[in-house]
Amino acid sequence: MSKLMMTAVKSVVGQPLVLHEIERPSPGAGQVLIRVRAAGVNRPDLVQRAGRYPPPPGAPETLGLEIAGDIEALGAGVTRWKAGEKVCALVPGGGYAGYALAHEGSCMPIPEPLGYEEAAGLPETVLTVWNNVFEIAKLKPGETLLVHGGASGIGTTAIQIARAWGAAVYATAGTDEKCRLCEKLGATRGVNYRSEDFEVAMREAGGVDVILDMVGKPYFDKNLAILKDLGRLCYIAFLQGSRVEGDLSRLMMKRLTVTGSTLRIRTDAYKAMLVRGVIENVWPMIRDGRFRPLVSEVFTLGQAEAAHAKMDSIDHAGKIILRVGA
């Protein structure tokens, strides 16, 4: 019997992204095979492509951490899904392809009124925000959240969800235009970090309870300075350095909590727990119009190289999506 093939993006360190044909995967126990219609582009894809973020054991080498599409086939023991259902899913890799495998617990129904392309920008960003801001930092209604990188996919997601949750939100961004976008999405104020000191701005605002940071080193001590008593600082990346210096007395005197996490290596059971929380709490926000993923630009699968160049520039806001199939 001849093998079933599919088109996927080939990634080799130091070389452009190109399309090639590889064997279509088959679902194992607890997995579903999804015919991919769209895939989200994320910063970790660029880091993996550079050879600095290898996929976990057993994950595909192909890039791509979030997808939307139709369930094509079910693995042994899968009971919560049926073939033909429209889903978006968090995957450990393999999203830049015609078909991809996902654990059944990492799949979510595409919420109305979204189509495939908007839905493809949900899983990685929404689950990251839900994990860090709500599960770990336990942001409460009435508290204040500061989002660094407010115009990014993560940032635009965090602003909208936290605002709908009943929190006050501030954000930093690199241009006045992006700051105004953050405010349009629900931030009380966007602070242009190129022209203004966010530490001064946040002190004037009375401090913050929770900070979501993807910058790292240069912001660490400033973050500690502006957190209120019992504040929580959550790291999801360190784009400008992972080795930090700060004043530990601030941690002790204000009883602060500093956390860091990455979602890709967590267990299927943990991801399924996050999925349940998102479906219960965030999907209603989408249905009633309080949150909608912001798509910056859509590229075809064959334009993955251009999509990565866009991600690597400062000339975008929100999510970048690959259109995979009709």
Secondary structure as GFF3:
##gff-version 3
##sequence-region A 1 326
A	DSSP	beta_strand	5	10	.	.	.	ID=ss1
A	DSSP	beta_strand	18	23	.	.	.	ID=ss2
A	DSSP	beta_strand	31	41	.	.	.	ID=ss3
A	DSSP	alpha_helix	43	49	.	.	.	ID=ss4
A	DSSP	beta_strand	66	74	.	.	.	ID=ss5
A	DSSP	beta_strand	86	90	.	.	.	ID=ss6
A	DSSP	beta_strand	99	103	.	.	.	ID=ss7
A	DSSP	three_ten_helix	104	106	.	.	.	ID=ss8
A	DSSP	beta_strand	107	109	.	.	.	ID=ss9
A	DSSP	alpha_helix	116	120	.	.	.	ID=ss10
A	DSSP	alpha_helix	123	129	.	.	.	ID=ss11
A	DSSP	pi_helix	130	136	.	.	.	ID=ss12
A	DSSP	beta_strand	144	147	.	.	.	ID=ss13
A	DSSP	alpha_helix	153	165	.	.	.	ID=ss14
A	DSSP	beta_strand	168	173	.	.	.	ID=ss15
A	DSSP	alpha_helix	176	184	.	.	.	ID=ss16
A	DSSP	beta_strand	189	192	.	.	.	ID=ss17
A	DSSP	alpha_helix	198	204	.	.	.	ID=ss18
A	DSSP	beta_strand	208	213	.	.	.	ID=ss19
A	DSSP	three_ten_helix	217	219	.	.	.	ID=ss20
A	DSSP	alpha_helix	220	226	.	.	.	ID=ss21
A	DSSP	beta_strand	227	235	.	.	.	ID=ss22
A	DSSP	alpha_helix	248	254	.	.	.	ID=ss23
A	DSSP	beta_strand	257	260	.	.	.	ID=ss24
A	DSSP	alpha_helix	268	281	.	.	.	ID=ss25
A	DSSP	alpha_helix	283	287	.	.	.	ID=ss26
A	DSSP	beta_strand	295	300	.	.	.	ID=ss27
A	DSSP	three_ten_helix	301	303	.	.	.	ID=ss28
A	DSSP	alpha_helix	304	312	.	.	.	ID=ss29
A	DSSP	beta_strand	319	323	.	.	.	ID=ss30
###
